[in-house]
């Protein structure tokens, strides 16, 4: 995750990469784990970071941080009386806050594509150095494409195995941004393309350590 953070921070467009969407091609590829750990690493390096659970169909961020029934993104987008401060939850990581999905709306795509979502991202970008959005998989719904058009970069967590890079929408024109982001996600051109392999290597090392400890234990007399 530190490698991915370095790739984002040291890239040629690093100053523009304040708002990032994290998605995957299909479910169960580890996008939420990557988003959570990447946000943690950013915060640990001194960047004020907020992680937003924008997966309003199968949210998981509230479980990771053990937040129960919080006021979330869905309430903010559907109710103009809900303010940004009501959404923000501190974490045990200094400099890192989270916004949970909250109660699931019946029209998530419509809400995520609304002007209020644009306003939210503008507001958090003024408060935080990095804004990460955990989005649904691109094969399931169009939400990641909608959100990526509002963001500075889109990262796809997949098993492509190659070195990726953060891709930026090249134009301020929303329609052109939409087309560009869709093409980028289809090509899986993203900075975290091989993090799943890194996670697998960690699991293998852990299993090997447990096996060595088991073998080293003295047998009972």
ZAMARGU-4260 file (C-alpha; in steps of 0.2 Angstrom, whole numbers, plus 5000, padded with zeros to 4 digits):
<rodrens>
0) 5000/5000/5000 | 5015/5012/5003 | 5021/5008/4986 | 5004/5013/4979 | 5004/5028/4989
5) 5021/5033/4983 | 5016/5030/4965 | 5001/5042/4967 | 5011/5055/4977 | 5026/5055/4965
10) 5017/5054/4949 | 5018/5069/4936 | 5000/5073/4941 | 5002/5071/4960 | 4996/5089/4964
15) 4980/5086/4955 | 4976/5069/4963 | 4966/5075/4978 | 4950/5065/4974 | 4952/5047/4969
20) 4939/5033/4966 | 4944/5015/4970 | 4934/5002/4961 | 4936/4984/4954 | 4931/4975/4939
25) 4920/4962/4948 | 4915/4959/4966 | 4926/4952/4979 | 4943/4958/4972 | 4947/4968/4988
30) 4943/4986/4983 | 4937/4991/5000 | 4952/4983/5009 | 4963/4993/4997 | 4953/5009/4999
35) 4954/5007/5018 | 4973/5003/5019 | 4977/5016/5006 | 4968/5030/5015 | 4977/5024/5031
40) 4994/5025/5023 | 4990/5043/5016 | 4985/5048/5034 | 5001/5041/5042 | 5011/5051/5030
45) 5004/5067/5036 | 4990/5070/5023 | 4973/5074/5030 | 4962/5060/5023 | 4944/5056/5021
50) 4937/5039/5015 | 4920/5039/5008 | 4909/5024/5006 | 4901/5027/4989 | 4895/5009/4987
55) 4877/5012/4992 | 4872/4994/4987 | 4885/4983/4997 | 4893/4995/5009 | 4907/4989/5020
60) 4917/5004/5028 | 4905/5005/5043 | 4909/4987/5047 | 4928/4990/5045 | 4927/5004/5058
65) 4913/4997/5069 | 4901/5011/5066 | 4883/5007/5069 | 4869/5015/5060 | 4878/5031/5056
70) 4871/5046/5047 | 4878/5043/5030 | 4881/5048/5012 | 4863/5042/5007 | 4855/5054/5020
75) 4866/5068/5014 | 4862/5066/4996 | 4843/5064/4999 | 4840/5077/5012 | 4847/5095/5010
80) 4845/5098/5029 | 4859/5086/5033 | 4876/5094/5034 | 4894/5088/5030 | 4899/5088/5049
85) 4885/5076/5053 | 4893/5063/5041 | 4911/5064/5047 | 4917/5051/5059 | 4935/5051/5067
90) 4945/5035/5067 | 4959/5029/5077 | 4971/5034/5064 | 4976/5052/5067 | 4971/5063/5052
95) 4959/5051/5045 | 4940/5052/5044 | 4927/5042/5036 | 4910/5045/5028 | 4899/5029/5029
100) 4885/5025/5016 | 4872/5025/5030 | 4854/5019/5026 | 4853/5013/5008 | 4842/5023/4996
105) 4831/5016/4982 | 4839/5027/4969 | 4858/5027/4972 | 4863/5030/4954 | 4852/5046/4953
110) 4859/5052/4970 | 4877/5049/4966 | 4876/5058/4949 | 4867/5073/4957 | 4874/5091/4960
115) 4873/5088/4978 | 4887/5074/4976 | 4897/5087/4966 | 4895/5099/4980 | 4900/5086/4993
120) 4916/5082/4984 | 4921/5100/4982 | 4918/5103/5001 | 4928/5089/5007 | 4942/5093/4994
125) 4944/5110/5003 | 4945/5102/5020 | 4956/5087/5016 | 4972/5083/5007 | 4966/5067/5000
130) 4948/5061/4997 | 4946/5042/4993 | 4929/5035/4987 | 4926/5016/4988 | 4914/5013/4973
135) 4905/4998/4967 | 4912/4986/4954 | 4911/4993/4936 | 4904/4977/4930 | 4888/4979/4941
140) 4883/4997/4939 | 4887/5013/4931 | 4890/5022/4948 | 4910/5021/4947 | 4909/5029/4930
145) 4898/5043/4936 | 4909/5046/4951 | 4926/5045/4942 | 4920/5059/4930 | 4919/5070/4946
150) 4936/5064/4953 | 4954/5068/4948 | 4959/5050/4946 | 4952/5032/4945 | 4960/5017/4952
155) 4955/4999/4947 | 4959/4985/4959 | 4961/4969/4948 | 4971/4954/4944 | 4979/4961/4928
160) 4996/4958/4935 | 5004/4973/4926 | 5010/4990/4932 | 4997/5003/4932 | 4996/5021/4934
165) 4983/5034/4939 | 4973/5040/4924 | 4966/5058/4924 | 4951/5064/4914 | 4959/5076/4902
170) 4946/5089/4900 | 4934/5099/4912 | 4920/5095/4900 | 4909/5083/4909 | 4904/5073/4894
175) 4922/5071/4888 | 4927/5066/4906 | 4914/5053/4906 | 4920/5045/4890 | 4938/5046/4895
180) 4935/5038/4912 | 4925/5024/4904 | 4939/5020/4892 | 4952/5021/4906 | 4942/5009/4917
185) 4939/4997/4903 | 4958/4996/4900 | 4961/4994/4919 | 4974/5008/4918 | 4976/5011/4936
190) 4989/5013/4950 | 4984/4998/4961 | 4983/4985/4947 | 4994/4972/4957 | 4990/4975/4975
195) 4980/4959/4975 | 4996/4950/4971 | 5004/4959/4985 | 4990/4954/4997 | 4992/4936/4992
200) 5011/4936/4995 | 5007/4942/5012 | 4995/4928/5015 | 5008/4915/5009 | 5021/4922/5021
205) 5009/4922/5036 | 5004/4904/5032 | 5023/4899/5031 | 5026/4908/5047 | 5012/4898/5056
210) 5018/4882/5049 | 5036/4885/5055 | 5030/4889/5072 | 5019/4873/5073 | 5034/4863/5068
215) 5045/4871/5080 | 5034/4868/5095 | 5041/4854/5107 | 5031/4838/5107 | 5022/4833/5123
220) 5031/4819/5133
</rodrens>
